[in-house]
Amino acid sequence: MPLLKISTNRTVENTEAVLQATSQAVAAILGKPERYVMVELHTGVPMCLAGSSEPLAYLELKSIGLPEERTAELSAALCRLIDEQLGIPAERIYIEFSDAPRHLWGWNGATF
């Protein structure tokens, strides 16, 4: 049920390793089973932040029951993760958080 979309202007050689590490980290950060975590990685996307095309990333984290009171903590954890995996500093990362109602999140021919 958690979905992390990552868009970056960086090119990434080891996409599979990044996907694996990110999937495990998202499961741990949210306390959800990894079997439900999906990570989408878009690299080499033409992007600019503050008038610069230095390495940057835009993340979207959507999950059922995403705790609003933890978004600052989640932001810090995701920024550390992206810095470790992609070498992008926190000040070059935007994150959009979204809580998904169970009845609006489909999986396996049903909803959660």
C-alpha positions in Angstrom: 0.0 0.0 0.0 2.8 2.5 0.5 4.0 3.9 -2.9 7.1 6.0 -3.2 7.6 7.7 -6.5 11.1 9.2 -7.1 11.9 11.5 -10.0 15.4 12.8 -10.4 17.5 14.5 -13.0 20.4 12.1 -12.1 21.2 9.1 -14.1 21.5 6.0 -12.0 23.5 2.9 -12.9 22.4 0.6 -10.2 18.7 1.1 -10.3 17.9 -2.4 -9.0 20.0 -1.9 -5.9 18.4 1.6 -5.3 14.9 0.1 -5.7 15.7 -2.7 -3.2 17.3 -0.5 -0.6 14.5 2.1 -0.9 11.8 -0.6 -0.7 13.3 -2.0 2.5 13.7 1.5 4.0 10.2 2.6 3.3 8.8 -0.5 4.9 10.9 0.1 8.0 10.2 3.9 8.1 6.4 3.3 8.0 6.3 0.0 9.9 4.5 -1.7 7.1 5.2 -5.1 5.5 7.6 -4.8 2.5 5.4 -7.1 0.5 3.0 -4.1 0.0 5.6 -1.5 -0.7 6.0 -0.2 -4.3 8.8 2.1 -5.4 8.8 3.8 -8.8 12.1 5.4 -10.0 12.4 7.9 -12.8 15.9 8.9 -13.7 17.4 11.3 -16.1 14.2 13.5 -15.9 14.8 17.1 -17.1 14.3 19.1 -13.9 15.4 22.3 -12.3 15.1 23.7 -8.8 15.9 27.3 -7.8 17.1 27.9 -11.3 19.6 25.1 -11.2 19.8 21.7 -12.7 22.3 20.4 -10.1 21.2 17.0 -8.8 17.7 17.1 -7.4 14.7 14.8 -6.6 11.0 15.0 -6.2 9.3 12.3 -4.1 5.7 11.4 -3.6 4.9 9.2 -0.7 1.4 7.8 -0.6 0.1 5.3 2.0 -3.0 4.2 3.8 -3.0 5.7 7.3 0.0 8.1 6.6 0.4 9.8 10.0 0.3 13.6 9.5 2.1 14.1 12.8 5.1 12.2 11.5 5.7 14.0 8.2 8.7 15.9 9.5 10.3 12.7 10.7 9.4 10.9 7.4 10.9 13.8 5.5 14.2 13.6 7.4 14.3 9.8 6.9 13.5 10.0 3.2 16.0 12.8 2.6 18.8 10.7 4.3 17.8 7.8 2.2 17.9 9.7 -1.1 21.2 11.3 -0.1 22.7 7.8 0.7 21.3 6.2 -2.4 21.5 9.0 -5.0 23.9 11.5 -3.5 21.3 14.3 -3.5 21.4 16.7 -0.6 18.2 17.4 1.4 18.0 21.0 0.3 17.6 19.7 -3.3 14.6 17.4 -2.5 10.9 18.1 -2.4 8.5 15.6 -0.9 4.7 15.4 -1.3 2.9 13.3 1.3 -0.5 11.8 0.7 -2.8 9.7 2.9 -4.9 7.3 0.8 -8.4 6.2 2.1 -8.6 2.4 2.2 -11.6 2.4 -0.1 -9.7 4.4 -2.7 -6.7 2.1 -2.8 -7.1 -1.0 -5.0 -5.0 -4.2 -4.9 -5.5 -7.8 -5.9 -9.0 -7.2 -7.4 -10.3 -5.5 -4.3 -9.6 -2.5 -2.0 -7.8 -2.4 1.3 
